[in-house]
Amino acid sequence: MPPPSVWRLVDLGPADRPLAEPRVVAGRVLRAESFGARLKGLLGRASFEPEEGLWIEPCDCIHTFFMRFSIDAAFVDRTGSVVRRLDALAPWRATRLYARARACVELPAGTLARAAVAEGTRLALLPGPGASGPAPGSEGPGPGDAGGGGLPAIGSPGRSRLV
């Protein structure tokens, strides 16, 4: 069965205090796992809708070069625990490399604060409404285990900033 194209990002709570019911952080999350999909990311988009997100895996650093809007980013490890949360990452920035990160989810600016997602919170992807695919919880956080690396450094010298 083909994997669903749209996922829901849910907050499972911290490992030591799991939530009784997962909370939806974003209802329409796309996955970028191929080199081309990770390279393109959100480039070329004029905006990001409130319920949208992009799960990039594998990923241990990101950039916002050539983007027109700020984003929130959460880097997660293999268990789905947030190892670094970045709020309102402005265009023309690059993050540090987060060695423990397995994936990064990019969301509209303000989403992580509104959803009270903190470092240590566990995030997971579940199939979105109407999608065919594995049963919720049958895949761990960040479905897929594609090989590869982070995004190449692209940008204009003097306009980028490491965060």
N, C-alpha and C positions, 0 to 999 in steps of 0.2 A: 504494500500500500504506500503511495507517495506521501512524503511528509506534508503537513499543512503549510500553506504559504503565509498564513497570518497566525500570530501567537498572542497570548495574554501574558504580561509580566506581572507576577504576583509576589507579594511580600509574605514570607513564611515566619518572620520574626527572628530574633537571635537564636542561636543553637541551644543556649541554656534556658530560654523561655519561649518555646515555639507558640505561635498563635493557634487558637482553636480552629479558626477559619482563615485561610489565606485571604489577604486583601489585594485587590487589583490595583496595580500602580499605573499600568497602561494597557488599553484594550486592543490596540492594533500594532503589534510589534513584528517587524520583518527581520529575517536572519540573513546575515552576510557571512558566508563561510568560504566561498571560493575566493581566489586571489583577486579576480576582477571585481567581485561584489564588495570585498573589503577595501579595495583601492578606490572605488567610486564613492562608497559610503553615502553621504548626504550631499555631495557636490552637485551643483546644478539646480538645487531646490531653492525656491524663493522663501519658503517658510516651513514650519513644522507644526502640524495640527496638535491640539492638546492631548489626545489619546494615543498619538503615534509614538513609535520608538524604533530603534535599530539596534539589534543584538549582533555584535561583531565577535567572531570566534574563529581561530585563536586571535587574541589581541592583548598586548601589554602596554601599548601607548597609542595615542591618537593625536590628530592635528585638526585645526579648523581653518586651515589655509583655504582661501577662495570662497569661504562660506559667507553668507549675508546675515546670519542671525546667531545669537548665543544659544548654547545648549548646556544641559546638565549631563554629567557622565558618571557612571558607577562602574568601577573595575571590580570584578568578582573572581574568586579563586575556583578551584575544581569543585568545591562543595557548594558554591553559590553565595558564599559569604562576601559581603562588600569589603574589599581591602582598602579602597580609596574612593571617596565621594568628592566630586568637583561640581560646584554650583555655578551656573551662568558663565560658562567658559566662552569668552568672546571670540569673534572671528580673528584670524591671523595669530593663533596661539598653538603651542605644541605642549603636550604633557611630558613629564618624565616617564621613564620606563619603570613599570611596576612589576618586578620580577615574580611576585606571587600571583599576579593576575593571569587568568586563563581566558577571560572574555571581558568585553566592555559593552555596556548598554548606553546608548545616547538617547536622550529624551528632551522634550522642550524645556527651556529654562524655567525653573520654579517647580518642576514636577517632583523632584526628590524632597524638597522642603515640604511641599503640600502633603506628600504621602508619608512624611516622617521616616524616610529611609536614612539610616545612619550607618556608619562603618560598623561591621559586625552583623548587620541585618542579612538574612539569607533571602536571596531572590531566586525565582525559578520561572521557566517558561512552560506554559500549558497551552494546548491547542486552543485557538480562538473559536468563537461561535461559528457553527456551521462547517468547521474544517474537519476533514477526515485525517486521521492519524492515530498515533499511539494514545492510549488512555492517559488522563492526567496523572502525573506522578510516576509513570512508567519509565520516563527518561529523567535523568538528574537535571540539575540546573544547567542551562546552556546545552541543549540537545546537540548532538553531533560531536565528533572528535576529529575534525579535519586537521591535517598537518599544515605547516606553513609558518609564516611569521607576521610581524606587525606591518604597518603601512610604511612605505618608503618616505623619506624626508623630501617633501616638495614645498616650495615656497619662495618667497621673495626676501632676500637678506635685508635686515633692518626693519622689517615689518612684523616679524614673528617674535613671540615671547614664550619662553619655557615656563610652565606653571606646575 
